[in-house]
Amino acid sequence: METLTGFDQHDNLKITIIGCGTLGTILAQKFNQQGFEINCLISRTNASAEKLAGLLHVKTFGTETSLIPDNTNLIFIVTPDRVIEEIAGQLAKERLFFNQLAVAHFSGALTTDVFDPLIQKGVVALSMHPFQTFSPASDSKTLSQDIFDCYFGLQASDTEGFDLGKQLIHKLGGKVMYVPKESKTLYHIAAVLVSNYTVTLTHLGAEIFSSLGLSQKDAFQVFEPIMSQTFENLKSSEYIHQVLTGPVERGDSKILKQHLSELKTQMPHLIPAYATFAMETVRVAIQKGSLDPTQASELLHLLENTLIEESKTPLP
Ligand SMILES: NC(=O)c1ccc[n+]([C@@H]2O[C@H](COP(=O)([O-])OP(=O)(O)OC[C@H]3O[C@@H](n4cnc5c(N)ncnc54)[C@H](OP(=O)(O)O)[C@@H]3O)[C@@H](O)[C@H]2O)c1
């Protein structure tokens, strides 16, 4: 492989992490396990930086980016998305050493555009978003897992950035998915749909079960087998639509009417979500070939009318 101004020699890499939260903590520990040197930890509060510094025996930590040692050649900004651009601008103003410096963020929605002031100074910029979900509660457990055995949406300012990103992702045990800058938002919408909204849907299911007297934990025990089997079916199926079952897939308008009427009396606030998902499910069922045009339009008509009627109902 072509020499990449020192980035290909991971022994030479000195990594500073800005943002010692959920992902910052996991990344720091995983890179540390892989033998990378973490030379500095910065966070909004000293407590977060100190906690992680204690775990990894990092001597330089605090809240000011001016603490970042001059010989740092890789900076990970793992803060909330809304402050990444501001931190990059600050680094561009205060840092004097831009040679052999790369900077990366892990946001699904942002591109390397937020690093423009640094790129203009010759810094290599990367955006490497793990298509994975991390929760603070699972810190220690996650370390023993292949949590990064996932795709990383990679976008970079230049070829050097792509090569560095590929190497870092492979070191973490991940796989690379190239995401063009202009597709980043759509890419992130897909992540939100499959991950966040699965949680929201499960929450809605649990809300309904709470009216049957079940706690969220008990409700999830009931949901788990059907959810796991759905994932198993998805894994073994060539097409997602093949896995679809249920009243919409069977074209059962009578059951759909029963659902909508029960929601109207018991939980009217769930009608928009239920009807919207049902309409999307009609599209999936058409792709599966389960619904003919007449059945599909009958269901869509029923759902559309319910939504229109619901929108006219005054808020309580
Ligand atoms: N969590 C996920 O599932 C996930 C998945 C993929 C990508 N990501 C990406 O990972 C990044 C971080 O997300 P996260 O979930 O780890 O967030 P998080 O748990 O809220 O952690 C963010 C950390 O950033 C620190 N911070 C906030 N403002 C700062 C500032 N101005 N300067 C320095 N540090 C600052 C906070 O410090 P204090 O603790 O000191 O307050 C906090 O610890 C985001 O770009 C997100 O899009 C997250």
The ligand as a MOL file (V3000), in Angstrom:
LIG
                    3D

  0  0  0     0  0            999 V3000
M  V30 BEGIN CTAB
M  V30 COUNTS 48 52 0 0 0
M  V30 BEGIN ATOM
M  V30 1 N -25.2330 6.7360 20.4820 0
M  V30 2 C -25.4000 6.1540 19.3080 0
M  V30 3 O -26.1060 5.1480 19.1930 0
M  V30 4 C -24.6920 6.6960 18.0790 0
M  V30 5 C -24.6860 5.8820 16.9070 0
M  V30 6 C -24.0140 6.3550 15.7870 0
M  V30 7 C -23.3980 7.5930 15.8100 0
M  V30 8 N -23.4460 8.3560 16.9390 0 CHG=1
M  V30 9 C -22.7760 9.6740 16.9080 0
M  V30 10 O -21.8260 9.7660 17.9440 0
M  V30 11 C -21.7170 11.1270 18.3640 0
M  V30 12 C -21.8580 11.1910 19.8660 0
M  V30 13 O -23.0850 10.6400 20.2590 0
M  V30 14 P -23.2910 9.9910 21.7040 0
M  V30 15 O -24.5200 9.1600 21.6260 0
M  V30 16 O -22.0310 9.3830 22.1780 0 CHG=-1
M  V30 17 O -23.6180 11.3020 22.5600 0
M  V30 18 P -23.5180 11.5310 24.1280 0
M  V30 19 O -23.6100 10.2200 24.8650 0
M  V30 20 O -24.4820 12.5900 24.4640 0
M  V30 21 O -22.0540 12.0660 24.3420 0
M  V30 22 C -21.6210 13.2800 23.8410 0
M  V30 23 C -20.4890 13.7920 24.7050 0
M  V30 24 O -20.0340 15.0070 24.1320 0
M  V30 25 C -19.6540 15.8690 25.1640 0
M  V30 26 N -19.8190 17.2500 24.7440 0
M  V30 27 C -20.9510 17.9610 24.5380 0
M  V30 28 N -20.6750 19.2050 24.1110 0
M  V30 29 C -19.3230 19.2750 24.0740 0
M  V30 30 C -18.4140 20.3150 23.7490 0
M  V30 31 N -18.8490 21.5200 23.3500 0
M  V30 32 N -17.0840 20.0430 23.8310 0
M  V30 33 C -16.6290 18.8420 24.2270 0
M  V30 34 N -17.4360 17.8230 24.5590 0
M  V30 35 C -18.7670 18.0440 24.4770 0
M  V30 36 C -20.5560 15.5430 26.3620 0
M  V30 37 O -19.7270 15.7740 27.4710 0
M  V30 38 P -20.0760 15.6790 29.0300 0
M  V30 39 O -20.2880 14.2270 29.3240 0
M  V30 40 O -18.8210 16.1650 29.6140 0
M  V30 41 O -21.2860 16.5150 29.2340 0
M  V30 42 C -20.9070 14.0790 26.1430 0
M  V30 43 O -20.1630 13.2330 26.9880 0
M  V30 44 C -22.7690 11.9080 17.5940 0
M  V30 45 O -22.1610 12.5050 16.4700 0
M  V30 46 C -23.7330 10.8330 17.1510 0
M  V30 47 O -24.4180 11.1760 15.9610 0
M  V30 48 C -24.0580 7.9380 18.0840 0
M  V30 END ATOM
M  V30 BEGIN BOND
M  V30 1 1 1 2
M  V30 2 2 2 3
M  V30 3 1 2 4
M  V30 4 1 4 5
M  V30 5 2 4 48
M  V30 6 2 5 6
M  V30 7 1 6 7
M  V30 8 2 7 8
M  V30 9 1 8 9
M  V30 10 1 8 48
M  V30 11 1 9 10
M  V30 12 1 9 46
M  V30 13 1 10 11
M  V30 14 1 11 12
M  V30 15 1 11 44
M  V30 16 1 12 13
M  V30 17 1 13 14
M  V30 18 2 14 15
M  V30 19 1 14 16
M  V30 20 1 14 17
M  V30 21 1 17 18
M  V30 22 2 18 19
M  V30 23 1 18 20
M  V30 24 1 18 21
M  V30 25 1 21 22
M  V30 26 1 22 23
M  V30 27 1 23 24
M  V30 28 1 23 42
M  V30 29 1 24 25
M  V30 30 1 25 26
M  V30 31 1 25 36
M  V30 32 1 26 27
M  V30 33 1 26 35
M  V30 34 2 27 28
M  V30 35 1 28 29
M  V30 36 1 29 30
M  V30 37 2 29 35
M  V30 38 1 30 31
M  V30 39 2 30 32
M  V30 40 1 32 33
M  V30 41 2 33 34
M  V30 42 1 34 35
M  V30 43 1 36 37
M  V30 44 1 36 42
M  V30 45 1 37 38
M  V30 46 2 38 39
M  V30 47 1 38 40
M  V30 48 1 38 41
M  V30 49 1 42 43
M  V30 50 1 44 45
M  V30 51 1 44 46
M  V30 52 1 46 47
M  V30 END BOND
M  V30 END CTAB
M  END
